Amino acid sequence: MGGVHGTPSGDLGKYGITPSGEVYWNLAAGDLINLAVSRGEGKLSAHGALVTETGERTGRSPNDKFIVDEATVSDDINWGDVNVSTDLGTFERMRAKVVDYLSAQDALFVQDLYCGADFSEALPIRVINHNAWHNTFARNMFIRPDEEQMADHTPEFTVLHAPHFEADAEVDGLNSQCFVIVNYAAKEVIIGGTRYAGEIKKSIFSVMNLILPKKGILPMHCSANTTGENTAIFFGLSGTGKTTLSADPKRALIGDDEHGWGSNGVFNFEGGCYAKLIDLSEEDEPAIFGTTRRFGTVLENVVLDSEGVPDFHDTSKTQNTRGSYPIEFIDNRTGDSKGGHPQNVIFLTCDAFGVLPPISRLTPSQAAYHFISGYTAKVAGTEIGVKEPQATFSACFGEPFMPMHPGVYADLLSDKMAEHGSTAWLINTGWSGGAYGEGNRMKIKYTRAMLNAALDGDLDAVDYITDGRFGFEVPTSCPGVPSEVLQPRTTWTDGEAYDATANKLAEMFNDNFKRYEAGVSPAVNAAAPAPVE
């Protein structure tokens, strides 16, 4: 048994762990980074950020994520291809192997943290890592308790993280050497076989997505900002502009990825950000760029040049390069990571078919429908074999992390919007004047102008036209935006081609929604688009 360092707040023996080496409790990020460098887990960039690599797995492993099917949650889980069940025996077998592996390591690192900035609803968690850099990541990403909060901290969920321990898929009854298994009854997550740090944060996000709806709180995969009096939340899949549009010099950032909407308003789940860094530039994203040049930031799979300077255009390791940093590294943010009840709910899509209007106002039923649909489109060339735009749907804009039926989250969203008088908007940051390859992507200055007009109430009194195919309301005018841009059909040179493409997209929506029809209200089902002959 080695020494104990830092501020212990528990006993690893309760998990069956009998450490052979040093145990470091609740160290600050700077101390952890110094240990990571001395242990050879990474190196410092020219600007002092810790640069690490995750090896073969540079992103999440969705096929290796499991939930233990047991009595306390069996009826709550939307079992299927996303929420895959495993049995208690498999969990206990893999847990025993993880515990034995961690016990034998030369060092362990423990952080006691919270998920949730609203401490009336926060989840106290404990993360036990083998690597100092993963412990730094956990400390960056979750809420760091102050001295008083630490004194009251009793973990309600624990992550046992053994990234270098690989399963034997055939012997262990798993799909690969990697596994992420959540056991709600035991209040534990075990992770092995992957060094990708995002598995730590997303496993706890999934836990919150089961716990909070039972309390009437809506968990959301979204960004959020506020003026103090006016709060907005932004849902959107990758490439839709969620990060860019929620970063506004006139509005303070609440958070960039995970939030709850409870009785007191919106609150960030996290204490940091996990930003994608591909093609990052100081000109386009100065705030995020600045974080990559600070001691305390962890850069994941980022290539350094000969001078130790990050090259964010080099994707030789992965396109999913990432930066983890505490939210305090962003100057324009709220001090408490909270905001009021949102006046506006923004759904962002990058429609590469060039069909959807650049901004539309939705009814509550339409909002629920599009929330469940979670639509965007991939463009040609983004993946091998993609020759034309392809529709992508992810329920609630975060289906991999939603253990319950999407209708549960949609009902909560509808109830809260009705209670607080929120308006829903669908903003298309994609193509206009034709599909990808023919039309042009919407100018960011127009998108920003439309968003600001919606948030500031400048679209409240303008005239609207109801889209005959999708049913939502499209404004006929908007400050700072040419009126002809607002009606997508008029931007196409061939109206019949627009109609055919729009009908095709409407059918894609309907085909996708068939799997959710039984779990939503008749009003939400009635909000489906209808192809126009």
Secondary structure, 3 states (H helix, E strand, C coil): CCCEEECCCCCHHHHCCCCCCEEEECCCHHHHHHHHHHCCCCEECCCCCEEECCCCCCCCCHHHEEEECCCCCCCCCCECCCECEECHHHHHHHHHHHHHHHHCCCEEEEEEEEECCCCCCCEEEEEEECCHHHHHHHHHHCECCCHHHHHCCCCCEEEEEECCCCCCHHHHCCCCCCEEEEECCCCEEEEECCCCCHHHHHHHHHHHHHHHHHHCCEEEEEEEEECCCCEEEEEECCCCCHHHHHCECCEEEEECCEEEEECCEEEECCCEEEEECCCCCCCCCHHHHHHCCCCCCEEECCEECCCCCEECCCCCCCCCCEEEEEHHHCCCECCCCEECCCCEEEEEECCCCCCCCCEEEECHHHHHHHHHHCEEEECCCCCCCCCCCEEEECHHHCHHHCCCCHHHHHHHHHHHHHHHCCEEEEEECCEECCCCCCCEECCHHHHHHHHHHHHHCCCCCCCEEECCCCCCEEECCECCECHHHHCHHHHCCCHHHHHHHHHHHHHHHHHHHCCCHHHCCHHHHCCCCCCCC
